């Protein structure tokens, strides 16, 4: 697992960047994502797991993945060749974010 764990917003956001409530929400979301990554054993890494999750989800037909570098693009393409996440990993991710409301 990468050792460069994202810092909570409250440690890196200035007062003008977000309200206290938004910072709290972001901090909770960051912690939740980190917890899921830890539960997945650090491998697959979260961006890869996220791609593999949506690619393996029966209600999702396509994925538009953004990238900021050639390395990220290569990692995204490599994720396409990996096997689907296990059923238990899929349940772990669904359970971790079950309270998140989708916006479409």
C-alpha positions in Angstrom: 0.0 0.0 0.0 1.3 3.5 -0.8 2.8 5.2 2.2 1.7 8.7 1.0 -1.8 8.6 2.7 -3.8 11.8 1.8 -3.9 14.3 4.6 -7.2 15.4 5.9 -8.5 18.6 4.4 -8.3 20.3 7.7 -4.5 19.9 7.6 -4.0 21.4 4.2 -7.1 23.6 3.3 -7.0 27.2 4.1 -10.1 28.8 5.7 -11.1 30.2 2.3 -11.0 26.8 0.6 -14.1 25.3 2.3 -16.5 25.8 5.1 -15.9 23.9 8.3 -18.8 21.6 7.5 -17.3 20.8 4.1 -13.9 20.1 5.6 -15.5 17.7 8.1 -17.3 15.9 5.3 -14.1 15.7 3.2 -12.1 14.5 6.2 -14.7 11.7 6.8 -14.7 10.8 3.2 -10.9 10.7 3.1 -10.8 8.5 6.1 -13.5 6.1 4.7 -11.6 5.8 1.4 -8.4 5.1 3.3 -10.2 2.5 5.4 -11.5 0.7 2.3 -8.0 0.7 0.8 -6.6 -0.8 4.0 -9.3 -3.4 4.1 -8.5 -4.3 0.5 -4.9 -4.9 1.7 -3.5 -2.0 -0.2 -3.7 -3.9 -3.4 -5.4 -3.2 -5.7 -4.7 0.5 -5.0 -7.8 2.6 -4.7 -7.8 4.1 -8.2 -7.4 0.6 -9.7 -10.1 -0.8 -7.3 -12.4 2.1 -8.3 -12.1 1.3 -12.0 -12.4 -2.4 -11.4 -15.5 -1.8 -9.2 -17.4 0.1 -11.8 -16.3 -2.2 -14.6 -17.6 -5.1 -12.7 -20.8 -3.6 -11.6 -23.8 -4.9 -13.6 -25.6 -1.5 -13.6 -22.7 0.5 -15.1 -22.2 0.4 -18.8 -19.2 2.6 -19.2 -16.4 4.5 -17.4 -14.9 7.8 -18.2 -11.6 7.9 -16.3 -9.7 11.2 -16.0 -6.0 11.2 -15.8 -3.3 13.7 -15.1 -0.2 11.9 -16.4 0.9 9.2 -18.8 1.7 7.0 -15.7 -1.9 7.3 -14.6 -3.2 6.5 -18.0 -1.0 3.3 -18.1 -2.3 2.3 -14.6 -5.9 2.8 -15.8 -5.3 0.7 -18.9 -3.5 -2.0 -16.8 -6.6 -2.1 -14.5 -8.7 -3.3 -17.5 -6.5 -6.4 -17.8 -6.9 -7.3 -14.1 -9.5 -9.8 -13.0 -12.8 -8.5 -11.6 -12.9 -7.7 -7.9 -14.0 -10.6 -5.8 -17.5 -10.8 -4.6 -16.4 -10.1 -1.1 -14.4 -7.0 -2.2 -17.4 -5.7 -4.1 -19.6 -6.2 -1.0 -16.9 -4.4 1.1 -17.0 -1.4 -1.2 -20.8 -1.3 -1.5 -21.1 -1.6 2.3 -18.6 1.1 3.0 -20.5 3.6 0.9 -24.0 2.4 1.3 -25.1 5.7 3.0 -23.8 7.8 0.1 -26.6 9.2 -2.0 -26.1 9.0 -5.7 -26.6 12.2 -7.8 -27.5 11.8 -11.4 
